[in-house]
Amino acid sequence: MARQCELLGLARSSWYYQPAGESAETLELLRLLDEQYTRTPFYGVRRMTAWLRARGHPVNVKRVRRLLRLLGVEAIYPTPATSAPAPRHRIYPYLLRGVPITHPDQVWSSDITYIRLERGWVYLVAILDWSSRYVLAWAVSNTLDSDCCVAALDRALARGRPMIFNTDQGSQFTGHAFTGRLLDAEVRISMDGRGRALDNVFVERLWRSVKYEDVYLKDYPTVPAAIDGLGGYFRFYNEERLHQALAYRTPAAVYQAGAALGAPGRPVSTDIHPPE
């Protein structure tokens, strides 16, 4: 082992190092911030700091800002840096302001959220049809990179195609790997305006449902447990959960009805494929 480390120019202590992970205190703060953000997404760093202090957590603004960035969330209010695109990535205009949503496969959208585990967290990406609220694909990752988003998009595009695809301006969605697939499929790309999280309001509502109806109730201990549990929840969400906004029908029923009437886009089956 010493010789191999020498050949690699690596100190033996680095080879044997095991990451310590986040402390129990930090994990608890992340859980509290996640729940409060889901309830009050308009709270900024200072309000979140005051909220935690009122509950006996002596945190400062810098720490709360770091934790919120770790969660990948930001308050809903105008700001010059809401979603950070990578340098040289093209930003597309928002195409949906004032546009009536009339049928399935007219608009799809995607976003990423934090999913807490018993001793850590992962990130969840989902692709949603706006008209029917149908979840077309989803995936889980332990990092905020683009691979997870591209994998979910590939699964969705293999089964259907929208007229417009909307995301925020995060680097996961502005990179060529993601936008290139949409352009190849002749899909128009739309991106939220800066500081306008409500431009993607249907996905924000999905995250609230996922967390209050599944994640917070089950408190998944491991990544495999989370993947298995989320797969069950998305099947329930699509095929059994009645939506008031859909006249108490399920997303699958509305999506299938639109496909049967010949709405633009290729029909999609109701099976939800978990992340590979």
Secondary structure, DSSP 8 states (H G I E B T S, - for coil): -HHHHHHHT--HHHHH-------HHHHHHHHHHHHHHHH-TT--HHHHHHHHHHTT----HHHHHHHHHHHT---SS--TTSS---TT--------TT----STTSEEEEEEEEEEETTEEEEEEEEEETTT--EEEEEEESS--SHHHHHHHHHHHTT---SEEEE-S-HHHHSHHHHHHHHHTT-EEEE--TT-GGGGHHHHHHHHHHIIIIIHHH--SSHHHHHHHHHHHHHHHHHT--BGGGTSB-HHHHHHHHHHTT-SS----S------
